[in-house]
């Protein structure tokens, strides 16, 4: 049996409750601690208290969409090093601003749960490696 949170803490941001729960369950089954937010504005309100290892963001959300939330997270020195993954029905082809938002990964909906878990695990490992280097340097894992 895995210890809750042993794999890392993930902030899941999606306005669709069903998708949030789907992501939560799949990550918790793999030992991640999961905190959720309803949209980008909620994400920015809770991120400093949550201190996640990884953040997954939907793109199309009310109040503050995922790309704008990602840009805000990257602009803040306290959150700029947290790996960000877009999980969206837009797919990689519809995310022309991905480079501008500086996200680390993109996963199109619908997704295979095993692919989601693998992506989050890779990003959590990337975050641990960066912390081990003092947060300096570039990720060794290519974007995508």
Secondary structure, DSSP 8 states (H G I E B T S, - for coil): ---TTTT-EEEEE-S-HHHHHHHHHHHHHTT-EEEEESSHHHHHHHHHHH--SEEEE-SS-SSS-HHHHHHHHHHSTTTTTSEEEEEETTTGGG-TTHHHHT-SEEEESS--HHHHHHHHHHHHHHHHHHHHTTT-S--SS---
